[in-house]
Amino acid sequence: MVAAMKPLYLKLHRWIALAFALPLLAVLASGLVLSFEPWAIDASIVPGSLDVARAGKMLDKHDPRGQARALVVRSYDGTVSLGAGRGGGVVVDLATGEARESASVLAQTFGLMRGLHERLLLDLGWLVIASTAAMLAISLIGILMGWPRFSNTVSGWHKAMAWLPLPLIVLSPLTGLFLAFGINFAGPPPELPQAPPLKLREAVDTLGADRDLSALVWLRPQGGRYLARIVEGGEFRVYAVTRDGAVPMPRNLPRLFHEGNFAGAWSALMNVALSFAMLGLLGTGVWIWAKRRLMRRNLRRQRASHA
């Protein structure tokens, strides 16, 4: 049955990949760059470099009217951003407490790659979702074609890159689709006490009372409450900040895997290797198709000249 269907599977595998080759190239290349971000964050955290007192001085100096609603810490950049959303507002130097004109080139690169990865820098999130679904379909069709024969050829390398890390290659687009459609397997959130919503300064004071703000990634409002993302033992944990303290939220397993931030440098390295493998699959697949097409064209020309 598999042998009879293999030509059809091969055509589907090939043409789906070719149809989505360009958006997949953008998504995979940007994903490769973003794979380094969790490692950069975790490796550059200096315990005690940001406490409640220092954060309070920054807010008093750069947000005296209390208009800022979010705080983003970039440990690899040595900056704290105060604003209404991710990466927006005033960029403050963590060491001096003075405002910077902008974040570093590295921080801007990560931001640019995130926009490319999530929406292709335009309002094309639907195309990213379609390309991710195509990647998953290509992987599953490859499985249906059966166990391959490995060889020291481009085709053999293509098969090896597909089969050796196969579970990860399937999980990467699958978790991306889970994130796109809000599937997190996290279960219901904990019941939080009813209280008036916190302001940013209150959330900082509450969180910093029992957590090291140096390990903070971001603190921002969501769903009528403040959520904080903190690096703990290489894992990026999310907490709800209440007047009584920080309450751990259920783990979003698809996000932890897809972003590679569940085990510090090790999970980041996993995503780096996986991104290289998937880019290699795309490149060798297109190469194999182009080579075969060129060979067929030359063969037709030879036959025509002989005729």
C-alpha positions in Angstrom: 0.0 0.0 0.0 2.8 2.4 1.0 4.7 1.6 -2.2 1.7 2.2 -4.4 0.9 5.5 -2.8 4.6 6.7 -2.6 4.5 8.6 -6.0 1.5 10.6 -4.8 3.1 11.3 -1.5 6.3 12.4 -3.2 4.4 14.8 -5.4 2.5 16.3 -2.5 5.6 16.5 -0.4 7.5 18.3 -3.2 4.8 20.7 -4.4 3.6 21.8 -0.9 7.3 22.6 -0.1 7.8 24.5 -3.3 4.5 26.5 -2.9 5.5 27.7 0.6 9.3 27.8 0.0 9.7 31.6 0.3 7.6 32.2 3.5 9.1 29.1 5.0 12.6 30.5 4.4 11.7 33.7 6.1 10.0 31.9 9.1 12.8 29.4 9.5 15.7 31.9 9.1 14.1 34.3 11.6 13.4 31.4 13.9 17.1 30.5 13.8 18.1 34.0 15.0 15.4 34.0 17.7 16.7 30.7 19.0 19.7 32.6 20.4 17.6 35.0 22.4 16.7 32.8 25.4 20.4 31.9 25.8 21.4 35.6 25.5 18.9 36.5 28.2 19.7 33.7 30.6 23.5 34.0 30.2 23.7 37.7 30.8 21.6 38.0 34.0 23.6 39.6 36.8 21.8 38.8 40.1 21.1 42.0 42.1 21.7 44.3 39.2 18.0 45.5 39.3 16.2 45.8 42.6 13.0 47.6 43.7 14.9 50.8 44.7 16.7 51.1 41.3 13.5 50.3 39.4 11.6 52.9 41.4 14.2 55.6 40.6 13.9 54.8 36.9 10.1 55.1 37.1 10.3 58.3 39.1 12.8 59.9 36.7 11.5 58.7 33.3 7.8 58.2 34.0 6.9 60.9 36.7 3.3 60.9 35.6 2.9 57.2 36.0 1.7 56.6 32.4 3.9 53.6 31.7 2.1 50.3 31.8 4.8 47.8 31.0 8.4 47.2 31.9 10.8 45.2 29.7 14.2 44.1 30.8 16.9 43.1 28.3 19.7 41.7 30.3 21.9 41.1 27.3 21.4 44.8 26.3 21.7 46.2 29.8 18.5 48.2 29.3 15.0 48.6 30.8 12.2 49.8 28.5 9.3 51.7 30.0 6.2 52.0 27.9 2.8 50.8 26.9 3.9 47.6 25.2 6.7 45.3 24.3 9.8 47.2 23.5 8.1 50.6 23.4 8.6 53.8 25.3 11.7 55.1 27.0 14.9 52.9 26.9 16.9 53.3 30.1 20.5 52.2 30.6 20.5 49.8 33.5 24.0 50.8 34.7 23.6 54.6 34.6 19.8 55.0 34.9 20.0 57.5 32.0 17.8 57.3 28.9 19.2 55.9 25.7 18.2 57.0 22.2 17.4 53.4 21.3 18.1 49.8 22.2 21.2 48.1 20.9 21.6 46.6 17.4 21.2 43.1 18.9 17.9 44.0 20.6 16.6 45.7 17.4 17.6 42.6 15.4 15.7 40.3 17.7 12.7 42.6 17.5 12.9 42.7 13.7 13.2 38.9 13.5 10.2 38.5 15.8 8.1 40.6 13.5 9.4 38.6 10.5 8.7 35.3 12.3 5.2 36.1 13.4 3.8 38.2 10.6 6.5 38.5 7.9 6.9 42.2 8.8 3.5 42.9 7.4 -0.1 41.9 8.4 0.6 38.4 7.1 0.1 36.3 10.2 -2.3 34.1 8.2 0.5 33.3 5.7 2.8 32.3 8.6 0.1 30.0 10.0 -0.5 28.5 6.5 3.3 28.0 6.1 3.5 26.4 9.5 0.7 24.0 8.7 2.4 23.3 5.4 5.6 22.4 7.2 3.7 20.0 9.5 2.0 18.4 6.4 5.3 18.0 4.7 6.7 16.2 7.7 3.8 13.9 8.1 3.8 13.1 4.3 7.5 12.3 4.6 6.7 9.7 7.4 4.0 8.1 5.1 6.6 7.6 2.4 8.3 5.0 4.7 11.8 4.5 6.1 14.3 5.8 3.6 17.7 4.5 2.4 20.5 6.7 3.5 23.4 7.5 1.2 26.2 10.1 0.9 24.3 12.2 -1.6 22.3 15.4 -1.4 19.2 13.2 -1.4 20.7 11.0 1.4 21.5 14.1 3.5 18.0 15.4 3.0 16.6 12.1 4.3 19.0 12.0 7.2 18.2 15.6 8.3 14.5 14.7 8.2 14.5 11.4 10.0 17.2 11.7 12.7 15.5 14.7 14.5 12.0 13.7 13.3 10.1 14.1 16.6 11.5 17.7 17.0 10.8 18.5 13.4 7.1 17.5 13.9 6.8 19.3 17.3 8.2 22.6 16.1 5.4 23.5 13.6 2.8 21.7 15.8 3.6 23.8 18.8 3.7 26.9 16.5 0.1 26.1 15.5 -0.9 25.6 19.1 0.4 29.1 19.9 -1.4 30.6 17.0 -4.7 29.1 18.0 -4.3 29.7 21.8 -3.9 26.0 22.7 -1.6 25.7 25.8 -2.6 22.6 27.8 -2.1 24.8 30.9 -5.4 24.1 32.6 -7.4 26.7 34.4 -5.5 29.6 36.0 -5.4 29.9 39.8 -8.1 31.8 41.6 -6.8 35.2 42.4 -8.2 37.5 45.1 -10.6 40.2 43.9 -8.9 43.6 44.3 -8.5 46.9 42.4 -6.0 46.6 39.5 -2.4 47.4 40.3 -0.4 50.2 38.8 3.0 49.5 37.3 4.9 51.0 40.3 2.8 48.9 42.7 3.4 45.7 40.6 7.1 46.4 40.6 7.2 46.9 44.4 5.1 43.8 45.0 7.1 41.6 42.6 10.5 42.9 43.8 9.6 42.1 47.5 10.3 38.4 47.0 11.8 38.1 43.5 15.1 39.3 42.0 14.1 41.8 39.3 17.3 41.2 37.5 15.8 37.9 36.2 12.7 39.7 35.0 12.0 39.5 31.3 8.8 41.6 31.2 6.1 42.9 33.4 2.9 44.0 31.6 -0.9 44.1 32.0 -3.0 41.3 30.6 -6.6 40.4 31.3 -7.0 43.0 33.9 -4.0 42.0 36.0 -0.2 42.2 35.7 1.8 39.2 34.5 5.5 38.9 34.9 7.9 36.6 33.1 10.9 35.6 35.1 13.9 33.4 34.4 14.3 30.7 37.0 16.8 28.0 36.5 16.9 28.6 32.8 13.1 28.3 32.5 10.9 31.4 31.7 8.1 31.2 34.2 5.0 33.4 34.2 3.5 34.8 37.4 0.4 36.8 38.1 1.2 39.8 40.3 -1.3 40.5 43.0 -1.3 42.8 46.1 -0.4 39.7 48.1 2.6 38.7 46.0 3.4 36.7 42.8 1.3 33.7 42.0 2.7 31.1 39.6 0.6 30.6 36.5 0.3 27.1 34.8 3.1 26.3 32.4 2.4 26.9 28.7 4.2 23.9 27.4 3.9 24.6 23.6 5.4 28.1 24.2 8.2 26.8 26.3 9.2 24.2 23.7 8.6 26.4 20.6 10.6 29.3 22.0 13.3 27.0 23.5 13.2 28.7 26.9 12.6 25.7 29.3 16.3 24.8 30.0 18.5 27.8 29.4 21.3 27.3 27.0 20.4 23.6 26.4 16.9 24.3 25.1 18.2 27.3 23.1 20.9 25.0 21.5 18.2 22.5 20.6 16.3 25.1 18.7 19.4 26.4 17.0 20.2 22.8 15.8 16.6 22.2 14.8 16.5 25.5 12.8 19.6 24.6 10.9 18.2 21.1 10.2 14.9 22.6 8.9 16.7 25.2 6.7 18.9 22.3 5.4 15.8 20.3 4.5 14.3 23.3 2.7 17.5 24.0 0.8 18.4 20.4 -0.1 14.7 19.8 -1.2 14.7 22.7 -3.5 18.2 21.7 -4.8 17.0 18.2 -5.6 13.9 19.5 -7.4 15.9 22.0 -9.4 18.6 19.5 -10.4 16.0 16.9 -11.5 14.2 19.6 -13.5 17.4 20.7 -15.2 18.3 17.1 -16.0 14.9 16.5 -17.6 15.2 19.7 -19.6 18.7 18.7 -20.9 17.4 15.2 -21.8 14.5 16.7 -23.8 16.9 18.9 -25.7 19.1 15.9 -26.5 16.2 13.9 -27.8 15.0 16.9 -29.8 18.4 17.4 -31.4 18.7 13.7 -32.3 15.3 13.7 -33.8 
